[in-house]
Amino acid sequence: MSSPPLSPAVASAAVASRQALQALVGLAEALGTPGTVVTAAALAEAKAALEEAEAALAGLEAALVAAMAATAATPTPGLDAEGLYRALAVAADASAKELEQELRRNRRRRWGLWLVRTVTLVLMLLCVPLLSLDVVREALGVTQESHLVPSLATVALVCQVALWGTGTSKRHLATAASHQRHQAHRYRRLAWDTAAAAAATTEATKAIADANVTLGMLEEVTDHLRTLVDAVTQDLEMGQGFPASARALGGHRGGLGDSHGGQGGDGEVGPGAGGSAGGRVGTRMGTPGGSCSSWGTPPMSLLHLGDTPNVPIW
């Protein structure tokens, strides 16, 4: 997932960008209103919006640096790490199943050996007292030195040794099967973690890209607002009209239109209907009834401001 400070920083930057854009429009509209009181009030609001925009800009830049550092520090899995882990999990599951089958066969062998040993011991217990009788030996046709009992004892001993061996094999098989099951679970968990890391990296990259777009918009709006605020402040101090403000507005024409909706912007800030606004500013600059051309600059083209309502800037 994206870095936690990035989302609030992007939200704050978006709000600051809207406020700065509104302050820019308000200040431009105030330049077309007679009297310096309205312009001074709009200038104060623009300065406050400029401070907030600069603070949001610094915060977003710091959050972007932190987010990119966190993304760079995240280990990038291999090209097909998830598939490799899933294949290893399947192989471990297959090995565990084979070991469990061998364990079942081992239990069946142990059962057979236990049965043979038990039968042998029972026969030994029956044959020892019976063969001690002469009648029984004569009926069976065996001598007193018969090898029947030693043979039964040998069979019982071999079965017991085999039971000990199968018991050891059973413990080893159970341990190996448990280990393979654990390995399969571990590989599946690694596959899930790899998939989650890939998804988080993709999401973080997208968040960083979106934040970069917001940063670019905020930087441009802040730059335009700072230039206009400085120009209006200079003109108010000089008290000789607003030539610097006019140059600032003329220098920025079209810039905000490219970054806030281009040719298809809904709102426009321009000369106004019939150039009436331009006439008002010309009067304030000491040229009664003046127009845009009385400033010594060509008429401004339309400046698109995205969703900003239609207001005259002249």
N, C-alpha and C positions, 0 to 999 in steps of 0.2 A: 504494500500500500504506500500511498504517498506520504511524505514527511508530514507530521502533524502540524508544524507551524506554517506550512505552505498554503493550505486551504483558507485559514483566516486571513493570511496576508493578501491572497488573491481577492478575497471578498472586500477587504478594506481598500485595496487599490482600485477595485471597480467602483466602489462608492465614491472614493476621492476623485476618480476620473470624471464621473458624472457631475459631481459638485463643481469641479474645476471648469468643466465645459459650460455649466450653467452660469458660473461667475464670469466666464469669458464672454458669453452672450449678453449677460446683464451689463457688463462694463461697456461693450460695444454699443449696446442700445442707449446707454446713458450718454455716450458721446454725441448722439443725435438729439439730445434733449437740452433745451436752453437752460442756462444756469449751471454754476459749478457745484451747487449743493448736492444735486442728484449725482453728479459725476464723482464727487468726493465720497459720498456714501457707497456708491457702487465700487469705488476703488478700495475702500476699507473691506467690503465683503470679498472682493477679489483677492486682497492680500491674505485674509484669513483662509480662504479656499486654497491659495497657493501654499501656505504653510502646511495645511493638512495634506495636500497632494505631495509635497516634498517629503514629509514624514512617512506617508504611505509608500512612496517610491523607495525610500531607504529601507523600510521594513521588508518590502517585497524583494529587493535585491539581496538582502541578507538571507531571507528565507530560501530564495533560489540557490544561493551559494551552498547553504546547508543541505538542501534537497539533492543537489547534484553531487555533493561530496558523499552523502549517504548512498546514493545510487552507484557511484563509482566504487565505494567500499564494499558493496554487496557482491559476493562471489558469483560469477556468471557460470552456470552449468554448461556442460558440453553440448554439442549439437543435438545429440539424442540421448541425453543422460536419463530422462524419464523412461524411454523405451528400454534402455540397457538395464535399469533397475527392475523393471517389470519382467524382463526376460530372466534375470537372475532369480526373481521371486518364483517364477514358474518352474525353473530348474530345481530350486530348493524344495518346492512343494512335491515335484516328481520324486526327488530323492527321499523325502520323508515318507511318501507312500510306499516306495520300494522297501525301505527299512521296516515299515510297519507290517508289510506282507511277510518279510523274512522273520519278523518277530512272531507272527502268528504261526508260521511253519515251525519255528523253534518251540513254541508251546505244544504243538502237536507231537513233536519228537520227544519232548520231555514227558508228555503223557504216556506215550508208548514205552519209553524206557522205565518209567515208574511202574507201569503195569507188569512188564516182564520181570523186573526185579522183585515185585511183590509176589508174583506167581512162583518165582524161583525160591524165594524164602519160604513160602508155604510148603512147597514140595520138599525142601530140605527138612523142615520141621516134621513132616510126615514120614519121610524116608528113613531118617536116623533111627527112630525107635522101631519101625517096622523091619528094617533090614537087620536089626540085632536079633531077630527071631529066626531060628533055623527053619521053621515051617515056611515062613514067608520067602526066605532065600531059596529053599528048594522049589517052591511053587514058581518063583520068578526065574529060577535057573541061574542065579548069580552066586558068587562066592562072597566070603566075608571081606576079601580084599577088593571089592568092586569099586570102580572109579566113578560111580554115579553121583555120590554125594560130593566128592571134590569137584566134579564137573559142574554140578549145580552151584556150588560155592563160587567157582570161577565166573560163571555167568552172572551171578548176583554182584560180584565185585566189579566186573566190567560195566554192568548197568549203572552201578553207583558212581563209578568214575565218569561215565558218560553224562550222568545227571549233573555232576559237579561242573563239567565242561559246558554243558548247555545252559546251566545257571549263569556262569560267567558271560557266555555269549549273549544271554538275554539282557543282562545289565548293560553291556556295551551297545547292543542294538537299541535299547530304550534311550540311552544317553544320546546316541547319534541321531535318532529320530527326533528327539526333543530339540537338539541343536539345529537340525535342518528346519524344523518348524519355526524356531526363533529367527533363523536367518531369513526365511521367507517373509515373516512379519516385518523384519527390519528392512528388507529391500522394498516391500510395498510402502512402508512409511517413508523411505527415502524418495520413492517415486512420487508420492503425494507432496512431499516437501519441495521437490524439484518443480513439480507443476505449479504449486502455489507461489514459489519464488519467481518463476517465469511470468505468471500472471501479475504478480506485484511489480515486477520490473517494467512490464508493459504499461501498467496503470500509472506507475511513477513517471515513466517517460512521457506519457500523454499529459499528465498533470503539469510537468515541467514545460512542455510545449505550450499548453494553454496559458500558463503563468507568463511565459515569454511574450505571448501575444498581448496579454493585459499590460505587461511592463512596457512594451513598445508604445501602446496607445497612451498610457499614463505619461510616459516621457515626452511624447509629442505635445499632448495637451498642456502639460506643465510648462514646457518650453514656450509655447505660444502665449500662455497666460503670463509667465514671467516677463516676456518681452513687452507685452502690452502694458502690464502694470508699471514696469520701469519707464516706459514711454509716457504714460499718462502722468505718473509722478513728476517726471521731468517737466512736462508741459505745465502742470499746475504750479510748480515752483517758479518757472519762468514767467508765467502770466501773459504769454504772447500767443494765445490760441493753442491749437493742438497739432502742430506740424509733425512732431515726432510720433504722435499716436497715429496720424494718417499714414506715415511711412511704415509704421509697424503693421497696421492693418493691411496695407498694400503689399508688404513683403510676405505676409502669411496667407494671402489669398490662394485658395486651391489646396493648401497643405492639409488642413483639417478635412477637406472633402475627400482626399485620397485615403485617409486613415479612418474616416467615420462614415462610410457608406458610398464613397466615390460619386459617380454621376447620378446614382439612383437615390441620393439622400432625400428624405422627406422634407426637411426644413432648409431654408436658405437664409443667409444673411448677406444682403447686398445693398445696392444703392437705394432701394425702396421704390415705391410707386411714384413715377413721374419725377424722380430726383428731388422730392420735397425734403427728405431728410438731409440730403447733401446741401440744399439751400440753407437749412438751419445751421449746420456746422459752419458753412461759409460765413454766415452772419456773425457767429461767435469769433471767428478768426479775423474780423475786421473788414470783411468784404461783403457788404449787405447784398442779399439776393444772390450770393455767389453760388456756384455749382461745383461739381467734382473737379472740373477743369481749372477752376480758380485756384486750386491748391498747387498747381504745377505738375500734377500727376494725371495719367489717363484714368478714365472711369474704371472702377474695380469690377472684375467679373464676379459672378455669383460664387459665394463660399458656402459649400454644403457642410452642414453640421449634423448629419445623421437624423436623430429623432428630435432635434431642437425645434421649438415652434418658430414660425416665421416672424422675425423681428428685424427692423432696419438697423444697420450698423452705422449708417452715415447720419 
